[in-house]
Amino acid sequence: MPRIGRPREFDEDEVLGKARDLFWARGYRATSVQDLVDELGIERGSLYAAFDDKHSLYLLAVEQYWTRNREQLETLVATDPVLPALYRMITLPATATAVASKRKTRGCLVGNTTAELVPGDPEAEALVAGAFEGFVEVVADALGRGQANGEISTTATPEAQARLLLILFQGTALVARASRGRQRLIEGVDIVFDALRTREARQGR
């Protein structure tokens, strides 16, 4: 946790954003404290005074990332129909290109944290688990609304469907980082979304 009682000479939220992007681009272990000092533009002593160590800074950066992503996700699924919005989100890692945005080729920072630090890091594991459960909570609420209005199949609970989409999103984000056959990823996503639609919705699309 950040230490209390020392003056701040920088915008902590801005510093976390820069740290987030650096960790996102390089990964946790490949990012040194000196890399952070150089990128963030603050002294090493100020970095330690504010965030204790690299690990604490990393967790705060990932937490900031997820908090903002949850807000965006809640906005994304707030309107009906639900599935087109979820489809855009799930396929984004497969459709983004390095030319359009380097950041979009980095995968999901929560998923990257899982791959690099979990298991073996209890704090990271708790943060990741909370983010995944938050995703399921938001998406299940939207899917429940879609089931009620006849858009989405009721053969499974909204929670089970949301967990399926969590697995699909994380898998797509990870595979898209290395795959050149991105159209094949989209074909796989299409199969899942066809299964989520009611027969009437499939016929009417």
C-alpha positions in Angstrom: 0.0 0.0 0.0 1.2 3.6 -0.6 2.8 5.2 2.4 1.1 8.0 4.1 2.4 11.4 5.1 4.8 12.2 2.3 4.1 15.1 -0.1 3.2 14.3 -3.7 4.9 16.2 -6.4 3.1 14.4 -9.2 -0.4 13.4 -10.3 -0.7 9.8 -8.9 -3.4 8.8 -11.3 -1.4 10.0 -14.3 1.7 8.2 -13.1 -0.4 5.0 -12.6 -1.6 5.4 -16.2 1.9 5.6 -17.5 3.1 2.7 -15.4 0.1 0.7 -16.6 1.0 1.3 -20.3 4.6 0.4 -19.7 3.8 -2.9 -17.9 1.1 -3.6 -20.5 3.7 -3.3 -23.3 6.6 -5.1 -21.6 5.1 -7.3 -18.9 5.8 -7.3 -15.2 9.1 -9.0 -15.0 10.6 -7.4 -18.1 10.0 -3.9 -16.7 12.7 -2.8 -14.3 12.5 -0.1 -11.7 14.8 2.0 -13.8 12.5 1.6 -16.8 9.7 3.0 -14.6 11.8 5.9 -13.3 12.7 6.8 -16.9 9.2 6.5 -18.3 7.3 8.1 -15.4 9.7 11.0 -15.0 9.9 10.8 -11.2 12.8 10.1 -8.9 13.4 6.6 -7.6 12.9 7.8 -4.0 9.6 9.4 -4.9 8.5 6.2 -6.6 9.2 4.1 -3.5 7.7 6.7 -1.2 4.5 6.7 -3.1 4.1 3.0 -4.1 6.5 1.1 -1.9 7.9 -1.2 -4.6 7.4 -2.3 -8.2 5.0 -5.1 -7.2 2.7 -2.7 -5.4 2.8 -0.2 -8.3 2.0 -3.0 -10.7 -1.1 -4.1 -8.8 -2.3 -0.6 -8.5 -1.8 -0.1 -12.2 -3.8 -3.3 -13.0 -6.5 -2.2 -10.6 -6.8 1.1 -12.4 -6.9 -0.7 -15.7 -9.8 -3.0 -14.6 -11.7 -0.2 -12.9 -11.8 1.8 -16.1 -12.5 -1.2 -18.2 -15.5 -2.2 -16.0 -16.9 1.3 -16.4 -16.6 1.0 -20.2 -18.1 -2.5 -20.2 -21.1 -1.3 -18.2 -21.7 1.5 -20.7 -21.2 -0.8 -23.6 -23.9 -3.3 -22.5 -26.4 -0.7 -21.1 -28.5 -0.7 -24.3 -30.4 -3.3 -26.2 -29.8 -5.5 -28.2 -27.0 -6.9 -26.0 -25.2 -9.4 -28.3 -23.9 -6.9 -30.9 -22.2 -4.9 -28.3 -20.7 -8.0 -26.6 -19.6 -9.3 -30.0 -17.7 -6.1 -30.8 -15.9 -6.4 -27.5 -15.0 -10.1 -27.9 -13.7 -9.7 -31.4 -11.8 -6.5 -30.8 -8.5 -8.3 -30.1 -8.9 -10.3 -33.3 -9.8 -7.3 -35.5 -7.3 -4.7 -34.1 -4.1 -4.2 -36.0 -0.7 -2.9 -34.9 -1.0 -0.1 -37.4 -4.4 1.1 -36.0 -3.2 0.9 -32.4 -0.2 -0.8 -30.8 -2.0 -0.9 -27.5 -4.8 -3.1 -28.9 -2.3 -5.8 -29.8 -1.2 -6.2 -26.2 -4.1 -8.4 -25.1 -5.9 -7.9 -21.8 -3.7 -6.7 -18.9 -5.8 -8.7 -16.5 -5.3 -11.8 -18.7 -1.6 -11.0 -19.1 -1.3 -10.8 -15.3 -2.9 -14.2 -15.0 -0.5 -15.7 -17.4 2.6 -14.1 -15.9 2.0 -14.1 -12.1 -0.8 -16.6 -11.3 -0.4 -19.0 -9.5 2.3 -18.0 -7.1 1.4 -14.5 -6.3 -1.6 -14.4 -3.9 -2.2 -10.6 -4.3 -2.2 -10.8 -8.1 -4.5 -13.9 -7.9 -7.0 -12.0 -5.7 -7.0 -9.0 -8.0 -7.5 -11.2 -11.1 -10.2 -13.2 -9.5 -12.1 -10.0 -8.5 -11.8 -8.7 -12.1 -13.0 -11.9 -13.6 -16.0 -12.0 -11.2 -16.7 -8.3 -12.0 -16.8 -9.1 -15.7 -19.2 -12.0 -15.1 -21.4 -9.8 -12.9 -21.7 -7.1 -15.5 -22.2 -9.4 -18.5 -24.6 -11.7 -16.7 -26.8 -8.8 -15.9 -26.9 -7.8 -19.6 -27.5 -11.4 -20.7 -30.3 -11.7 -18.3 -31.9 -8.7 -19.9 -31.4 -10.3 -23.3 -33.0 -13.5 -22.2 -36.0 -11.6 -20.9 -36.6 -9.8 -24.2 -36.2 -12.9 -26.3 -32.8 -12.0 -27.8 -30.7 -14.7 -26.0 -31.3 -18.4 -25.5 -32.4 -19.5 -22.1 -30.8 -23.0 -22.3 -28.2 -21.8 -19.8 -28.3 -19.3 -17.0 -26.9 -15.8 -17.7 -24.1 -16.5 -15.2 -23.0 -19.6 -17.1 -23.2 -17.7 -20.4 -21.2 -14.9 -19.0 -18.5 -17.2 -17.8 -18.4 -18.7 -21.3 -17.8 -15.2 -22.7 -15.1 -14.5 -20.1 -13.2 -17.6 -21.3 -13.9 -16.7 -24.9 -12.6 -13.1 -24.5 -9.5 -14.0 -22.6 -8.7 -16.8 -25.0 -9.2 -14.5 -28.0 -7.1 -11.8 -26.4 -4.3 -14.2 -25.7 -4.3 -16.0 -29.1 -4.6 -12.8 -31.1 -1.3 -11.5 -29.7 0.6 -14.2 -31.6 -1.9 -15.4 -34.3 -1.8 -14.3 -37.9 -5.0 -16.1 -38.7 -7.3 -13.7 -37.0 -10.2 -14.5 -39.3 -10.2 -18.0 -37.9 -10.6 -16.6 -34.4 -13.6 -14.6 -35.5 -15.1 -17.8 -37.0 -14.8 -19.4 -33.7 -16.5 -16.5 -31.9 -19.3 -16.6 -34.4 -20.1 -20.2 -33.5 -20.5 -19.2 -29.8 -22.7 -16.2 -30.5 -24.9 -18.2 -32.8 -25.5 -20.6 -30.0 -26.4 -17.8 -27.6 -29.1 -16.4 -29.9 -32.7 -17.7 -29.8 -33.9 -19.5 -32.9 -36.1 -16.5 -33.6 -33.2 -14.1 -33.3 -31.0 -16.2 -35.6 -33.8 -16.2 -38.2 -34.3 -12.5 -37.9 -30.7 -11.3 -38.1 
